[in-house]
Amino acid sequence: MLVSHPADDMSEPYNVFCLVDDQMQEVPKHSQAKLYPSELVTIGLLFALKGGHFRTFYRWLKRDYEALLSSEACCIPVFLPSQ
C-alpha cells in the first residue's frame, strides 16, 4: 500500500510512471486512444499498490495527480458503476 508522505506526494507516482514509460517506449498509442499505454499501466499499478475501492482511488488520483495525466483522463468516471 502506498503511504502518503507530504514531501513525496509527487515523487512516488512520478517515479513509477518513469519506470513504466522507459519500458514501454516501443508500445504505440492507438489512434483512438486518449491515454498513452504507459499512462494506463501506471494507473493500474498505482491502483494495485494503493488498494481499496476504485471510486476512492479515482478521487485520490484526480485530486492529487490530475495535472500529471493527460487532459483526457477525466473520461475514467464513465466506467464507474452507478450507485
N, C-alpha and C positions, 0 to 999 in steps of 0.2 A: 504494500500500500504506500502511495506517495505521501510523505509527510510534508506539510507546508511550513517553510521557514521564510520569514519576511525577506531576507536578503537573497534567497534562492528561488523565489517565486517565478521569475522569468527564466532562470538558467536551466532548470531541470527539463522542462518540456522542450526548450530550445536545443539542449544537448541531445535529447532523444531524436528530435527532428533531424539534426545534423548527421547523426549516425545512420539513420534510416535513409536520408537523402543521398548520402555518399554511396550506399549500397544499391540504390535504385536509380542511378543516373541513366542507365540504359533502357529503363522501362518508359515507353512513350505514353503520353497523355492521349486518351481517346478524344476524338474530335468533338463529341457531345458532352464530355466530362466538364464539370465545373471546378473540381479539385484535382490536383496532381496526385498520382498514385502514392507518392511519399507522404503527402498530407493525410491521405486516408489511412495508411498504415500507422502513422504516428498517432492519429486519433484513436485507432483501435488499440495500440499498445498502451497509451495513457489510460484508456478505459479499463483495460485488463489490469494494469498496475494499481490504479486508484480503487477499483472495485466499486461496489454499490449499485444503485439503480441508474438506468440510462438518463432519466429526467434530471436527477441530481447532478450527474456527471455533465450533462449538456449545459445546465445553468452555470456550473463552475467553469467550464470551458469558454462559454460565451462571455461571462463576466470578466474573467481574468486574462483570456488569451485571444479574444476576437481580433485584436489588432495584428496578431501574428499570422492569422489564417487569411486565405483569400476572401474577398468580399462576398463570394457566393456561398460561404459556409453557413449562411443563415438559412439555407434550404433544408438543413438537417431536421428541424422540427416536423417536417412533413411526414417523417417516418415514426413519430412518436404515437403510441396508441392513445386514442381518446379515452378520457375518464369520465 
